[in-house]
Amino acid sequence: MTSAPATPPAEQPEAQDSRAADGPGLLTVDGQTMELARSFATDGSDGLEVGKLLGTTGLVTLDPGFTNTASCTSQITYIDGAAGILRYRGYPIEELAKSSTFAEVAYLLIYGDLPDRESFERMERRIARHRLLHEDFLSFFTSFPSSGHPMAILQAGIAGLATYYEDTLNPHDPYERELATILLLAKMPTMISYIARRAIGLPLLYPEPKRGYVEDFIRMTFGMPYQSYEIDPAVVRALDMLLILHADHEQNCSTSTVRLVGSADANMYASVAAGVGALSGPLHGGANEAVLRMLDMIQTSGMSTSEFVRKVKDKEDGVRLMGFGHRVYKNYDPRAAIVKETAHDVLARLGGGEGDRKLEIAMELEEAALKDDYFVSRKLYPNVDFYTGLIYQAMGFPTKMFTPLFALGRLPGWIAQFREMIADPAKRIGRPRQVYNGSTERHYVAMHRRRHDEEYYPATRTGVPSLDRVTRV
């Protein structure tokens, strides 16, 4: 049974209209000049609205990877990559990581401001009430191989919520949207803990609503049904802080995916599940796993960090320094400095041996890279992934669970971005253009008349792989 939420706070605070009519940009193409309306930012770069470019000039903008394309205006997260600044709703990440909690930051991102005590406790009660998974829904998870990748199972599980909560699927209905928000926040930790336990043959542990959000997630993941489970508050605080650092990061790949899917008026579960799918890609969510593999390789090989750095600089070796560099930050990732300090604290409590040595290697690599002009000139600084894997490993999380932890942290951001997109009066279904560079018009030829030389039939020279040896169903 689902509970009726009270009237939620406003979707977002009032802000200055960013679509000001004055101050247009001018673009000249083939001797024709057109005005591009300027979208004013409160911080960072203004935007030029190019929506009328095609109709006026017959041209589209081409920006592979969207390196210079803003798909929306947003009031949620601000990043200044050159200065190493990250703010949620105007609050510096350093202040939130030090003084706030993940649950409070979730409220901030989703509703636009820090809560008073009454509002916060109301949200906590709603989440606690819905942490249980429907008993029939558990069979959904048991239908997957226990060896399946947790992100694939998590993606399917989140999408599957739509089949159990059909009264929460309309993103334009405030009641349904609010209830979907609470259900996702409540059930995702239970899902992730069950996925982790099933992989090693342990049963589901039911939630204990009196425990805090992060504390109960740790208990559900590592506890035993026949034992009481005491958790070091410092470990709870460390994981809480890591989730805060991952809670939102502007229009990254997975967040943009959530918005794009949601722009079709897909329900929140489908949109967030799509975001999980994007995050499962190793270029987005797997960096901390790659860092651990790198540190393991250095440790087991007995290679010195200076020798490893030399190999990284020698491109012929094909060795990469993982956990350095970022698509946005061209300075020290502000989250990385916080994580580095936390890694020391957590490993001091839980580490010893292997973990401590890996931390030493990581610090030696960081020191060497920050002193080397090769990396500094390329603006390659440690990012948030450089130390997080060490912390997760020290806490006892298997490597496969690192990206689901990322997803748990990013959930409030996905929800906030989805809700902001739905409430935006300028919302339109996402439909990027393309520059077509394929064949010009050609006409169908019957199969018996087709030539099969390499020049005519390109598949023979591109090497289509043979699947003749595939025998499984």
C-alpha positions as CSV (number, residue, x, y, z in Angstrom):
1,M,0.0,0.0,0.0
2,T,1.3,3.5,-0.8
3,S,0.7,6.6,1.3
4,A,-0.6,9.9,0.1
5,P,2.2,12.5,0.4
6,A,1.4,15.9,1.7
7,T,1.6,18.8,-0.7
8,P,5.3,18.9,-1.8
9,P,7.4,22.1,-1.7
10,A,7.6,24.1,-4.9
11,E,9.5,22.4,-7.6
12,Q,12.2,25.1,-7.6
13,P,12.6,28.7,-6.2
14,E,11.8,31.7,-8.3
15,A,14.7,32.9,-10.4
16,Q,15.4,35.7,-12.8
17,D,14.2,34.9,-16.3
18,S,17.2,33.6,-18.1
19,R,15.6,34.2,-21.6
20,A,16.2,37.9,-21.6
21,A,15.3,39.5,-24.9
22,D,18.2,42.0,-24.9
23,G,21.9,41.5,-25.7
24,P,21.6,39.1,-28.6
25,G,24.5,37.4,-30.3
26,L,25.2,37.9,-34.0
27,L,26.0,35.0,-36.4
28,T,27.0,35.6,-40.0
29,V,26.7,32.7,-42.4
30,D,27.2,33.1,-46.2
31,G,26.9,36.8,-45.9
32,Q,23.6,36.6,-43.9
33,T,23.6,37.9,-40.3
34,M,21.0,36.7,-37.8
35,E,20.4,37.5,-34.2
36,L,20.7,34.8,-31.6
37,A,18.9,35.4,-28.3
38,R,21.1,35.3,-25.3
39,S,20.2,33.1,-22.3
40,F,21.7,34.8,-19.2
41,A,23.4,32.7,-16.5
42,T,23.5,33.7,-12.9
43,D,27.0,32.0,-12.8
44,G,29.1,30.7,-15.6
45,S,28.7,31.0,-19.3
46,D,25.7,32.6,-21.0
47,G,24.0,30.7,-23.8
48,L,23.0,31.6,-27.4
49,E,19.7,30.1,-28.5
50,V,20.2,28.5,-31.9
51,G,16.8,26.9,-32.3
52,K,15.9,29.1,-35.3
53,L,19.2,28.5,-37.1
54,L,18.0,25.7,-39.3
55,G,14.9,27.5,-40.5
56,T,16.8,30.7,-41.2
57,T,20.1,29.4,-42.7
58,G,19.4,25.7,-43.6
59,L,22.3,24.7,-41.3
60,V,22.5,22.8,-38.0
61,T,25.1,23.0,-35.3
62,L,27.5,20.0,-35.1
63,D,28.9,19.3,-31.6
64,P,30.0,15.7,-31.1
65,G,29.9,14.8,-27.5
66,F,28.0,18.0,-26.8
67,T,31.2,19.7,-25.5
68,N,29.8,23.2,-26.1
69,T,26.0,22.6,-26.2
70,A,23.6,23.4,-23.4
71,S,20.5,21.3,-23.7
72,C,18.6,23.1,-21.0
73,T,18.7,25.8,-18.3
74,S,18.9,24.6,-14.8
75,Q,18.9,25.9,-11.2
76,I,20.3,22.7,-9.6
77,T,24.0,22.3,-9.9
78,Y,26.8,24.8,-10.9
79,I,30.3,23.7,-11.9
80,D,33.2,25.9,-12.8
81,G,35.7,23.4,-14.1
82,A,38.6,25.9,-14.4
83,A,38.3,27.1,-10.8
84,G,37.4,23.7,-9.4
85,I,34.0,24.8,-8.0
86,L,31.0,22.6,-7.4
87,R,27.7,23.9,-5.8
88,Y,24.3,22.3,-5.2
89,R,21.6,24.9,-5.3
90,G,24.2,27.5,-4.6
91,Y,25.8,25.7,-1.6
92,P,29.5,24.8,-2.0
93,I,30.2,21.1,-2.0
94,E,32.8,21.5,0.7
95,E,30.2,22.9,3.2
96,L,27.6,20.2,2.4
97,A,30.2,17.4,2.7
98,K,31.3,18.7,6.1
99,S,28.0,19.7,7.7
100,S,25.1,18.1,5.9
101,T,23.8,14.5,5.4
102,F,22.9,12.6,2.3
103,A,19.2,12.7,3.1
104,E,19.3,16.4,3.7
105,V,21.2,17.0,0.4
106,A,18.6,14.9,-1.4
107,Y,15.9,17.2,-0.1
108,L,18.0,20.2,-1.1
109,L,18.4,19.0,-4.7
110,I,14.9,17.8,-5.2
111,Y,13.0,20.7,-3.5
112,G,15.3,23.6,-4.0
113,D,16.3,24.6,-0.5
114,L,17.5,23.1,2.8
115,P,14.6,21.9,4.9
116,D,13.4,23.0,8.3
117,R,13.1,20.2,10.9
118,E,9.4,19.5,10.3
119,S,9.8,19.2,6.5
120,F,12.9,17.0,6.8
121,E,11.3,14.6,9.3
122,R,8.2,14.3,7.2
123,M,10.3,13.2,4.2
124,E,12.2,10.7,6.4
125,R,9.0,9.2,7.7
126,R,7.6,8.8,4.1
127,I,10.9,7.1,3.0
128,A,11.0,4.8,6.0
129,R,7.4,3.7,5.4
130,H,8.2,2.6,1.9
131,R,11.6,0.9,2.2
132,L,10.1,-2.6,2.0
133,L,10.0,-4.3,-1.4
134,H,6.7,-6.0,-2.4
135,E,7.2,-9.7,-1.6
136,D,6.2,-10.7,-5.2
137,F,8.8,-8.2,-6.5
138,L,11.5,-10.3,-4.8
139,S,10.9,-13.1,-7.3
140,F,11.8,-10.6,-10.0
141,F,15.3,-10.5,-8.7
142,T,15.6,-14.2,-8.1
143,S,14.8,-14.7,-11.8
144,F,18.2,-13.3,-12.7
145,P,21.5,-15.3,-12.5
146,S,23.2,-14.5,-9.2
147,S,26.3,-13.9,-11.2
148,G,24.7,-11.2,-13.3
149,H,26.2,-7.7,-13.2
150,P,24.5,-5.7,-10.4
151,M,23.9,-2.7,-12.7
152,A,22.0,-4.8,-15.2
153,I,19.8,-6.2,-12.4
154,L,19.4,-2.8,-10.8
155,Q,18.3,-1.2,-14.1
156,A,15.7,-3.9,-14.6
157,G,14.5,-3.6,-11.0
158,I,14.0,0.2,-11.2
159,A,12.1,-0.1,-14.5
160,G,10.0,-2.9,-12.9
161,L,8.7,-0.6,-10.2
162,A,6.4,0.8,-12.8
163,T,4.5,-2.5,-12.9
164,Y,3.8,-2.4,-9.1
165,Y,3.0,1.3,-8.7
166,E,0.8,2.2,-11.7
167,D,-0.7,5.1,-9.8
168,T,2.6,6.9,-9.9
169,L,3.4,7.0,-13.6
170,N,2.0,10.3,-14.8
171,P,4.9,12.8,-14.5
172,H,2.6,15.8,-14.8
173,D,0.4,14.8,-11.9
174,P,2.0,16.4,-8.7
175,Y,0.7,13.6,-6.4
176,E,2.0,10.8,-8.7
177,R,5.3,12.6,-9.3
178,E,5.8,13.1,-5.6
179,L,5.0,9.5,-4.6
180,A,7.3,8.2,-7.4
181,T,10.0,10.4,-5.9
182,I,9.6,8.9,-2.4
183,L,9.3,5.3,-3.7
184,L,12.6,5.6,-5.6
185,L,14.4,7.1,-2.7
186,A,13.0,4.4,-0.3
187,K,13.4,1.3,-2.4
188,M,16.7,1.7,-4.2
189,P,18.9,1.1,-1.1
190,T,16.9,-2.1,-0.4
191,M,17.3,-3.3,-4.0
192,I,21.0,-2.7,-4.0
193,S,21.6,-4.4,-0.7
194,Y,19.6,-7.4,-1.9
195,I,21.5,-7.6,-5.2
196,A,24.8,-7.6,-3.3
197,R,23.6,-10.3,-0.9
198,R,22.1,-12.6,-3.5
199,A,25.4,-12.7,-5.3
200,I,27.0,-14.5,-2.3
201,G,23.9,-16.5,-1.3
202,L,22.7,-14.5,1.6
203,P,19.0,-13.8,2.2
204,L,17.3,-10.4,2.1
205,L,17.4,-8.4,5.3
206,Y,14.3,-6.3,5.9
207,P,14.7,-2.6,6.6
208,E,14.7,-1.2,10.1
209,P,12.9,2.1,9.7
210,K,14.3,3.5,13.0
211,R,17.8,3.5,11.6
212,G,19.1,6.3,9.4
213,Y,19.0,6.1,5.6
214,V,22.7,5.3,5.1
215,E,23.1,3.3,8.4
216,D,20.3,1.0,7.5
217,F,21.7,0.5,3.9
218,I,25.0,-0.7,5.4
219,R,23.2,-3.0,7.8
220,M,21.0,-4.5,5.0
221,T,24.1,-5.1,3.0
222,F,26.4,-6.6,5.5
223,G,24.3,-7.8,8.5
224,M,23.3,-11.3,9.4
225,P,19.7,-12.3,10.2
226,Y,20.7,-14.1,13.4
227,Q,23.0,-11.4,14.8
228,S,22.7,-7.8,15.9
229,Y,24.8,-5.5,13.8
230,E,26.7,-2.6,15.2
231,I,28.1,0.0,12.7
232,D,31.0,2.3,13.3
233,P,29.5,5.8,13.1
234,A,32.7,7.0,11.3
235,V,32.0,4.5,8.5
236,V,28.4,5.6,8.2
237,R,29.5,9.2,8.0
238,A,32.2,8.3,5.4
239,L,29.7,6.6,3.1
240,D,27.1,9.4,3.7
241,M,29.7,11.9,2.6
242,L,30.6,9.9,-0.5
243,L,27.0,9.7,-1.5
244,I,26.8,13.5,-1.1
245,L,29.7,14.0,-3.4
246,H,28.0,11.9,-6.1
247,A,24.5,13.3,-5.7
248,D,24.5,15.5,-8.8
249,H,27.0,16.8,-11.4
250,E,25.1,18.9,-13.8
251,Q,24.4,17.5,-17.4
252,N,26.6,14.5,-17.4
253,C,25.9,11.4,-19.6
254,S,23.4,9.6,-17.3
255,T,21.6,12.8,-16.2
256,S,21.2,13.9,-19.8
257,T,19.8,10.4,-20.5
258,V,17.3,10.8,-17.7
259,R,16.2,14.2,-19.1
260,L,16.1,12.9,-22.7
261,V,13.9,9.9,-21.9
262,G,11.8,12.0,-19.6
263,S,11.2,14.6,-22.3
264,A,9.0,12.0,-24.0
265,D,6.8,12.0,-20.8
266,A,8.1,8.6,-19.9
267,N,7.5,7.8,-16.2
268,M,10.2,8.5,-13.6
269,Y,11.1,4.9,-13.2
270,A,11.8,4.4,-16.9
271,S,13.8,7.6,-17.0
272,V,15.9,6.7,-14.0
273,A,16.4,3.2,-15.2
274,A,17.8,4.7,-18.5
275,G,20.2,6.8,-16.4
276,V,21.4,3.6,-14.6
277,G,22.0,2.1,-18.0
278,A,24.1,5.1,-19.1
279,L,26.0,4.9,-15.8
280,S,26.8,1.3,-16.3
281,G,29.1,2.2,-19.2
282,P,32.8,2.0,-18.1
283,L,33.5,5.6,-19.4
284,H,31.0,7.0,-16.9
285,G,30.6,4.8,-13.9
286,G,33.5,2.4,-13.9
287,A,36.5,4.6,-13.3
288,N,37.0,3.7,-9.6
289,E,37.1,0.0,-10.5
290,A,39.8,0.8,-13.1
291,V,41.8,2.7,-10.5
292,L,41.8,-0.3,-8.2
293,R,42.9,-2.6,-11.1
294,M,45.8,-0.1,-11.8
295,L,46.8,0.0,-8.1
296,D,46.6,-3.9,-7.9
297,M,48.8,-4.2,-11.0
298,I,51.5,-1.8,-9.6
299,Q,51.5,-3.6,-6.3
300,T,51.7,-7.1,-7.6
301,S,54.3,-6.3,-10.3
302,G,56.6,-4.6,-7.8
303,M,56.9,-1.7,-10.2
304,S,57.9,1.6,-8.7
305,T,55.5,4.5,-9.1
306,S,58.2,6.5,-11.0
307,E,58.5,3.6,-13.4
308,F,54.7,3.5,-13.9
309,V,54.6,7.2,-14.5
310,R,57.3,6.9,-17.1
311,K,55.3,4.2,-18.9
312,V,52.2,6.4,-18.8
313,K,54.1,9.2,-20.6
314,D,55.5,6.7,-23.1
315,K,52.4,6.3,-25.3
316,E,53.8,3.2,-27.0
317,D,53.4,1.3,-23.8
318,G,49.6,1.8,-23.8
319,V,49.6,2.4,-20.0
320,R,47.0,4.9,-18.7
321,L,46.9,6.8,-15.4
322,M,43.4,6.0,-14.2
323,G,41.5,8.4,-11.9
324,F,43.1,11.5,-13.4
325,G,41.5,14.1,-15.6
326,H,37.9,15.1,-16.1
327,R,35.7,16.2,-18.9
328,V,34.7,19.3,-17.0
329,Y,37.3,20.0,-14.3
330,K,40.6,21.5,-15.6
331,N,41.7,21.9,-12.1
332,Y,41.8,19.8,-9.0
333,D,38.3,18.1,-8.6
334,P,36.9,19.7,-5.4
335,R,35.4,16.3,-4.5
336,A,38.8,14.5,-4.8
337,A,40.4,16.6,-2.0
338,I,37.5,15.6,0.4
339,V,37.7,11.9,-0.6
340,K,41.5,11.8,-0.1
341,E,41.1,12.9,3.5
342,T,38.3,10.5,4.1
343,A,40.4,7.6,2.7
344,H,43.0,8.2,5.4
345,D,40.4,8.1,8.1
346,V,38.5,5.0,6.9
347,L,41.6,3.0,6.2
348,A,43.0,3.9,9.6
349,R,39.9,2.3,11.1
350,L,39.3,-0.5,8.7
351,G,42.4,-0.9,6.7
352,G,45.7,-2.6,7.2
353,G,48.0,-4.5,4.9
354,E,46.8,-4.4,1.3
355,G,44.5,-1.4,1.6
356,D,47.1,0.7,3.3
357,R,49.7,-0.2,0.7
358,K,47.3,0.7,-2.1
359,L,46.7,4.1,-0.5
360,E,50.4,4.7,-0.3
361,I,50.8,3.9,-4.0
362,A,47.9,6.2,-4.8
363,M,49.4,9.1,-2.9
364,E,52.8,8.5,-4.5
365,L,51.2,8.6,-7.9
366,E,49.3,11.7,-7.1
367,E,52.5,13.5,-5.8
368,A,54.5,12.4,-8.8
369,A,51.9,13.5,-11.3
370,L,51.3,16.9,-9.7
371,K,55.0,17.6,-9.9
372,D,55.3,16.5,-13.5
373,D,54.8,19.1,-16.3
374,Y,53.5,16.3,-18.6
375,F,50.4,16.0,-16.5
376,V,50.1,19.6,-15.2
377,S,50.3,21.1,-18.7
378,R,47.5,18.7,-19.8
379,K,45.5,19.7,-16.8
380,L,45.3,16.2,-15.5
381,Y,44.5,16.3,-11.8
382,P,43.0,13.6,-9.6
383,N,39.2,13.2,-9.9
384,V,36.7,11.9,-7.4
385,D,37.2,8.3,-8.6
386,F,40.9,8.2,-7.7
387,Y,40.3,7.4,-4.0
388,T,36.7,6.2,-3.8
389,G,37.4,2.6,-4.7
390,L,39.9,2.3,-1.9
391,I,37.2,3.4,0.6
392,Y,34.5,1.1,-0.8
393,Q,36.9,-1.8,-0.7
394,A,37.9,-1.1,2.9
395,M,34.2,-1.0,3.8
396,G,33.8,-4.5,2.4
397,F,31.9,-3.7,-0.9
398,P,32.8,-6.0,-3.8
399,T,34.2,-4.3,-6.8
400,K,31.1,-5.0,-8.8
401,M,29.0,-3.0,-6.3
402,F,31.0,0.2,-6.8
403,T,28.9,1.5,-9.7
404,P,25.6,0.7,-7.9
405,L,26.9,2.8,-5.0
406,F,27.5,5.6,-7.5
407,A,23.9,5.2,-8.7
408,L,22.5,5.4,-5.2
409,G,24.4,8.6,-4.7
410,R,23.3,10.0,-8.0
411,L,19.6,9.2,-7.5
412,P,18.6,12.5,-5.9
413,G,20.2,14.4,-8.7
414,W,18.4,12.3,-11.4
415,I,15.1,12.9,-9.6
416,A,15.7,16.6,-9.2
417,Q,16.7,17.0,-12.9
418,F,13.7,15.0,-14.0
419,R,11.3,17.1,-12.0
420,E,12.9,20.3,-13.1
421,M,12.6,19.2,-16.8
422,I,8.9,18.3,-16.4
423,A,8.1,21.6,-14.8
424,D,10.0,23.7,-17.4
425,P,7.5,25.7,-19.6
426,A,10.1,25.4,-22.4
427,K,10.1,21.6,-22.3
428,R,10.0,19.8,-25.6
429,I,10.7,16.2,-26.5
430,G,14.4,15.8,-27.1
431,R,15.2,15.3,-30.7
432,P,18.8,16.0,-31.7
433,R,19.7,16.7,-35.4
434,Q,22.4,15.1,-37.4
435,V,24.7,15.8,-40.3
436,Y,24.1,12.9,-42.7
437,N,27.2,11.7,-44.6
438,G,26.0,8.3,-45.9
439,S,25.1,7.2,-49.4
440,T,23.1,9.5,-51.6
441,E,20.0,8.1,-53.2
442,R,20.4,4.6,-54.8
443,H,17.9,2.0,-56.0
444,Y,17.1,-1.5,-55.0
445,V,18.8,-4.4,-56.9
446,A,17.5,-7.9,-56.7
447,M,19.8,-10.3,-54.8
448,H,20.7,-12.5,-57.8
449,R,21.9,-9.4,-59.7
450,R,24.2,-8.0,-56.9
451,R,27.9,-8.2,-57.3
452,H,29.8,-9.7,-54.4
453,D,33.2,-8.1,-54.9
454,E,34.7,-6.2,-52.0
455,E,34.3,-2.8,-53.7
456,Y,30.5,-3.3,-54.1
457,Y,29.8,-5.2,-50.9
458,P,31.7,-3.5,-48.0
459,A,30.7,-6.0,-45.3
460,T,33.3,-8.4,-46.8
461,R,36.1,-6.0,-46.1
462,T,34.9,-4.6,-42.7
463,G,35.1,-8.1,-41.1
464,V,31.7,-9.0,-39.9
465,P,32.4,-11.4,-37.0
466,S,31.3,-15.0,-37.4
467,L,28.8,-16.3,-34.8
468,D,28.9,-19.9,-36.0
469,R,30.4,-21.2,-32.8
470,V,27.8,-19.7,-30.5
471,T,25.9,-22.7,-29.1
472,R,24.0,-21.3,-26.1
473,V,20.3,-20.5,-26.2
